[in-house]
Amino acid sequence: MNVALSLAATVVSLSFAAILYRQYMDRWRPYQLVWALALAIFALGTFCQFVAERNGWSDLIYRLWYYSGAMLAAAYLGQGTVYLMAPRKFAHVSLAILGMFSSAGLALVAVLPVNLHHALVDGNVTGNGFPTTLLLLLIPLNTYGTVALVGGALWSVYRFWRRGTMGRRALGTFLIALGGMTVALGGTADRLGVPGLLYLTELVGVTIIFVGYLQTVAQSRPATTAAVDSPPDPSRPSSAHLV
């Protein structure tokens, strides 16, 4: 079952990333590129799970899984939302800070020892294979990403509600928030020693986000395409909606 869940999550993530990247190449909106990168990172993590479930966990696969799926994916999804909703200067600064955290994480994941005995609980992978010092990076990165993605989506839904425009786009934005919370739930349960939910919540969560995104862009053809795809006005950050 874990093999199928991981493979399915990888396929969904890569498909989602490909659509976002194609849109970026058409419209050159930074948030589309950052989200595409985030989904590719997420796919790397789930692909590591797929390989490990078929062939067994190794030191290298665990390091790749931890760095991509456990540490970075949520943070870069949140960063995409920052590029969509915040002033461009703020987004650039936050991306630079995120890049520094990412570099520090890469250095630590590359050199710290891995204990696969601690990493696996009843055959399920957890983040406990590394020393707890990595939590000083893992927790802030995941908190930042989840708050930005879920909080940004819920704020957009609230603004839709205030304006009385609770249509398909608002529903899609709510689904993005729901999918982000689902992925976060699985990751949190994994870190608390309940890893059995991880693979399922990854697949369900990224699928809900994908469906939500498709809902937000579906009604934007052809009349409102420009409005949907336009980046937020840096001087009016509160005017932007998620996707």
Secondary structure, DSSP 8 states (H G I E B T S, - for coil): -HHHHHHHHHHHHHHHHHHHHHHHHHH--HHHHHHHHHHHHHHHHHHHHHHHHHH---HHHHHHHIIIIIIIHHHHHHHHHHHHHS-HHHHHHHHHHHHHHHHHHHHHHHHS---HHHHEETTEE-STTS-GGGHHHHHHHHHHHHHHHHHHHHHHHHHHHHHT--SHHHHHHHHHHHHHHHHHHHHHHHHTT-GGGHHHHHHHHHHHHHHHHHHHHHTTSSTTHHHHHS---TT-GGG----
